[in-house]
Amino acid sequence: MIMAVVSLTWEIKGQPNCAQKQRGVQLFLQWAMMQGVAMLLQNRYQRQRLYTRIALGKAKRMDVVWGETAGVDGQLWLL
């Protein structure tokens, strides 16, 4: 979020290190696009997983898909 604000408000024109600033903004935008693709793939995987569980009768339409390690003690300590 901070990098998005910086890239939108940082004036680049007429500055001495203009090329370096532009490269930094380009790298951030590339990272943001890759992050968006990863999020879309994760969403697709989760939807397919929920569909499978619904088809098997193990879940309902409004259930949340948990991972294979859900319910393991101490899992939040890792975070």
Backbone torsions as a table, in degrees:
resi	resn	phi	psi	omega
1	MET	NA	-42.1	-179.9
2	ILE	-64.5	-43.1	-179.2
3	MET	-65.7	-33.4	177.1
4	ALA	-64.7	-43.6	178.6
5	VAL	-64.6	-42.8	179.4
6	VAL	-62.0	-45.4	-177.7
7	SER	-67.5	-26.9	178.8
8	LEU	-82.8	-28.6	-173.7
9	THR	-105.1	-12.7	-176.7
10	TRP	-75.7	118.2	179.5
11	GLU	-79.3	127.6	-175.1
12	ILE	-104.5	-34.9	-174.9
13	LYS	-65.0	135.4	174.1
14	GLY	78.1	3.8	179.6
15	GLN	-89.4	153.2	-177.0
16	PRO	-65.5	-38.0	-178.4
17	ASN	-104.6	48.2	-174.8
18	CYS	-60.8	-41.7	-176.7
19	ALA	-64.7	-40.1	179.9
20	GLN	-66.7	-40.4	179.3
21	LYS	-65.9	-43.2	178.7
22	GLN	-62.9	-39.5	178.8
23	ARG	-64.4	-40.0	178.0
24	GLY	-62.6	-42.3	178.9
25	VAL	-66.7	-40.0	178.1
26	GLN	-62.5	-42.7	178.9
27	LEU	-63.2	-40.9	178.6
28	PHE	-63.6	-43.0	-179.6
29	LEU	-66.1	-36.8	175.7
30	GLN	-64.4	-43.6	177.6
31	TRP	-61.2	-43.1	-179.2
32	ALA	-63.2	-39.0	178.1
33	MET	-67.0	-41.6	177.6
34	MET	-64.4	-37.9	177.2
35	GLN	-63.7	-40.2	178.1
36	GLY	-64.1	-40.8	177.4
37	VAL	-63.6	-42.9	178.8
38	ALA	-61.9	-39.4	178.8
39	MET	-66.6	-39.5	177.6
40	LEU	-64.3	-42.2	178.1
41	LEU	-64.6	-40.1	178.4
42	GLN	-64.4	-41.3	178.4
43	ASN	-62.2	-43.3	179.5
44	ARG	-62.3	-43.5	179.0
45	TYR	-61.9	-44.3	-178.6
46	GLN	-65.6	-39.0	178.0
47	ARG	-64.3	-42.5	179.2
48	GLN	-65.8	-38.1	179.0
49	ARG	-65.1	-44.1	178.4
50	LEU	-64.3	-40.5	178.7
51	TYR	-59.5	-42.3	179.0
52	THR	-63.1	-44.1	-179.8
53	ARG	-65.4	-36.0	177.3
54	ILE	-65.9	-43.5	-179.5
55	ALA	-63.2	-32.4	179.0
56	LEU	-83.2	-6.3	179.9
57	GLY	79.9	15.1	-179.6
58	LYS	-93.3	-8.7	-177.4
59	ALA	-147.4	161.8	174.5
60	LYS	-109.1	171.2	-174.7
61	ARG	-60.8	-30.3	-176.3
62	MET	-97.4	7.3	178.5
63	ASP	-73.4	160.8	176.9
64	VAL	-104.4	137.8	-179.3
65	VAL	-82.0	125.9	176.9
66	TRP	-103.8	155.6	177.1
67	GLY	-77.9	174.7	179.9
68	GLU	-65.8	-24.0	-176.5
69	THR	-97.1	11.9	-178.2
70	ALA	-64.7	138.2	178.0
71	GLY	89.4	2.9	178.9
72	VAL	-75.3	132.2	179.6
73	ASP	-64.6	139.0	177.4
74	GLY	82.0	8.9	-177.1
75	GLN	-66.8	-36.6	180.0
76	LEU	-71.8	-25.2	178.3
77	TRP	-65.0	-32.0	178.5
78	LEU	-63.5	-38.4	179.0
79	LEU	-67.6	NA	NA
